[in-house]
Amino acid sequence: MTTALTQKAPAPGTPAEKLAEIAPELAPLLERMAADPNARVALLEQLLGVNACRQIGIYPIPPGFKLSVVIPVYNEERWLAELVRRVQAVEIPKELILVNDFSKDGTPAILAQLEKQYDNVRVFHQPKNMGKGAALREGFKHCTGDLVIVQDADWEYDPAEYPKLIQPILDGRADVVIGSRFIGESHRVLYYWHSVGNKVLTTLSNWCTNLNLTDMETCYKVFKREIIQGMTLKSDRFGFEPEVTAKIARRRKGQPRWRIFEVPISYSGRTYEEGKKIGMKDGFQALYCIIRYWLAD
């Protein structure tokens, strides 16, 4: 007697039977694609077309390319290990530069474990709590990749978006790419006055720099390594964002301006209960830095 749970063998000539026949021929192809991301890209380009692939951020990574991911860390024991796992899951050759800004929770122990677990992770420790900007300065010094991207140590920004963030530079269209939370992607609904303050600061920054950015305060910024390592940065805390924006906008003597692109990104902001650190004091500091670096370097 048969029941609904009885498994029936596929009838001759069914798709399942045909798939079983060609499985031995597919196995080598699947193994090669699993080992080589660019092989997967080549296959998708054949199936979808090159233009369609590039529009959704699927393209071959140049041979020998390396991305430096700089992550300032302060009291992030709750989020850090998972964030690093998400960064490592992105199939781009990379190094991770983690700078511990004198954390007082379990973060140092997690960093030590991550450094042992991954060959491409390097950890540096600040002698005292100095702020995000100071941690980034330290991290930039140790970068060896072709491009450098800033990554916060929480889950507000998604590393899966690295391919589309670096694409304008690899395409030869940009020197700096800035991810914007306000031009079309999804975001977690949180604090109204934070969004107002962000827009006010972005507008004032644009007025001073003559850029038309939509999100100056965003974390995701990508630079050619020689650009960010060639800057003299001074801001220790969240003033890094307006300072670096002013300096990439400034005309270079005898050289063309750097080409700046904005790319839409998603955003899953966290609450203060979840560890958010930026506050009103940092907003006033950003305002000061906008004016300070507009008037002089």
N, C-alpha and C positions, 0 to 999 in steps of 0.2 A: 504494500500500500504506500502510495506517495503522499507526502504532505507539502505544505507551502514552504517548509524549511529544507526540503530535499533539493540538493544541488544537481542540476542537469548538465551533462556534458554539452559543449557547444555543438550545434548541428554543423555538418560539413559545409564549408564555404562561408561560414559566418565571420564577422569581423574579428572575433576573438581567435578563431582558428587560423585566420590569415596572419594575425599579429604573431601568433606562436611560431608560424613558419618563418617569418622574417626576423624574429628576435635575435638569432645568432649573428645576423648581418648588422643589426642595429647596435649591438653591445659595444663594439669598438668605437663607433661614432659617439655614443653616449659617454663612454669613458673619457674620450679625448675632450669632449665639451665640458665635462665636469672638471677636468684638470686645467683647462685653458679658457678663461673668460672671453678672450678675443675670438676664440672659435665659436662661442655661443653668439657673440655679436655678429660674426660673419653669416651664420645661419639665419639669424633674425633679419639681417639686411636682405638676404635672398627672399625670405618669406614675406616681409612687410614693405621692403623698399628702403633705400638709404635715407631719403628725406623723412619718411614717417618715423624711422628709428631715431634720427637726430632730434626731431621735435619732442620726443618723449625721453630724451636723455640717454639713449643707447648708442654708443659709439666706441670704437677701439681706443684703448689707452696706448700712447706712444711707447715703444720699447725703451726700457731704462728709466721710465718716469717714476717719481716718488713724491708723495704728498706728506708734508709735515703737519701734524695735528697738535696744536698747542692748547693745553687744558689747564687753566688755573684752578686750584682746588683749595677750598677752605671749609672745613667741617661738613663734608659730604659723604659720611659713612653710609647713609641710607641709600644713596643713588649711585655711587661711584662705580662699583663693580659691574652693574648692569649697563651703565653708560659705556664703559670701556668694551664690554662685550658687543654692544651695538656698533661701536666704531670699528671693531675688528671684523664684524660681519660684512662691512662694505668692501666689495672686491676691487679695491684700488691699492696698488703697492704704497705702503705708508710707514711712517714712524710716528709714535705717540710721545710727546714731550709733556710730562705732567709736573707741574710746579706746585708744591705744597706750601701754602701761605701760612705756615705755623698753626696748623689745625690742632685743636685741643680735644677732639673726640677720637673715635677709632680709625680715622682716616689714615694716619701714618702706617698702621699695621696692614691695612688693605692695600696701600700703595706698595709696600714691601712684597706682599704676596703677588700683586699684579706684575711687578718687575721680574719676579722669578718665573711667573707663568708664561709670559710673552717675551720673545726675543726682541721684538721691535718697540718695547716700552722702556723709556728712560725717565727716572724720577729725580727731581731736584728739590731741595728744601730751602726755604727762606729762613734767615736767622731770627726773624720776628715777623709779626703780622704787618704787612706793608701795603696790601690792597691789590685789586685785580690788575691795575695798570703795571705795577711793579713786577707782579708775577709774570705777566705777558712779556715784559722787557727781558726778564731772565730766560724765559722759554725761547724767545726769538733768537737769542744768541747761540743756542744749541741746535738750531734747525739745519738740516742738510738736504732737504727735499727741493724739488723744482718750484713747488708752490707751497704756501703756508696758509692754513685756515685756523681760525679761532673757534674753539668749542668750549661751551660752559660744561661744568661737571655734573649737571642735573639732567633731567629728561625734557626740558622745555623745547629743545631744538633736536630735530631728527637727523642723525648722521646718514640715513638712507638717501638724503638729498645732496650729498657730496657730488655725485656725478653731474647733476645739472648746475651746481654752483661753480665747478671748475671748467665746465664746457666752454663758456665764452673765451676763456684764456687759452685753452688748448686749440680752439678754432682760430686763434690769432686775431680776435675781435676786441680783446680787453686786456688790461694790465692789472686791474683790480675789480673784484666782483663783490657786491653787497647784497645780502639776502634781505628781502622786504616781507614783513608780516602783513602788509596792508594793501597788496595788489593782487588779490584773488584767491589765496589759499585758505584752508580752514584754520581756525584758531579756537582755543578754549576761551569761553566768555568769563572775564574776571573784572578787574577794577576799572570803572569808567574814568576816574580822575587820572589814573596812570596813562590811559590812552590819550587824554587831553594834554597832559604834560608832555608826553612823547611828541605829539604833533606840534605843540608850541616850540619845543626845543629843535625839532627837525626844521620847522619853518624859519626860526631865527638862524640856525646853522646855514640853511640854504641862502638866506639873505646875505650872510657874511661871505660865503664861499662861491656864490653864483652857481651852485649845483641845483638840480631839481630832484633830489632824493625824496622818497616817501617814508624812510625809516632809518634815520641817522643812528638811533640808539640800539639797533639790532646787534646781536652777538655775531652772527655769521658774516665774516669778512674774509675774503681770499685775496692773497697778494702773491705776485711773483717774489721769490725769496729775496732777490737783490733789492727790491723796493723797500720791504719792511726792515731788512737788516741795514739798509742805508739811511734810515731815519734816526734822528735823535729825539726819542720820546721822553717825556718828563712827568706826565701825570701818574700818580700812584694808585688812585682808586678808579671810579667809574668815569672819570674825566678822560680816560683813554679814548672813548668813542668820539667825542667832539674834537679831541686833539688830532687823532689820526685822520679824521675826515677833513679837517682844515689843511693838513699837510699833504694829503693826496690831491687836494684841489688846487694847491698853490702852483703857479706857473714856475717851471724850472728854468733857470737862466740858460739861454742858448739852446734849449731843448723843447720839444712839444710837450703839452700836458699829458699826463697819464690818462689812458682811456678807462672809464669807469662804467660798469654795467650793474643794473639791478636785476635780481632774479626773484620771483615769488617763492616764498617758503611757507610751510605750515608752522604752527606755534601752539604749544600746550603749556601755557604759563602755570606756575604754581602759586599757592597762597603763602602768606607769611607763616602760617602754621606748618606748611610743608617745607619751609626753609628759605623762602625768598629773602634776599638781603638788601636790595636797593630800596632807598627811602627818600623822603623829602630833602634831607640834607644833601644827598647825591644829586638831586635835581638842581639845587642851587649851585653845587660844584660844577655841574655840566654847563650851566648858564655862564658861570665865570670863565670856564675854559673856552667856550665858544667865542666870547669877546676877547679873551686873552690871546688866543692863537689866531684870531682875525687881525689883531693889531700888530703882533710881532711873533716871531718863532719862539 
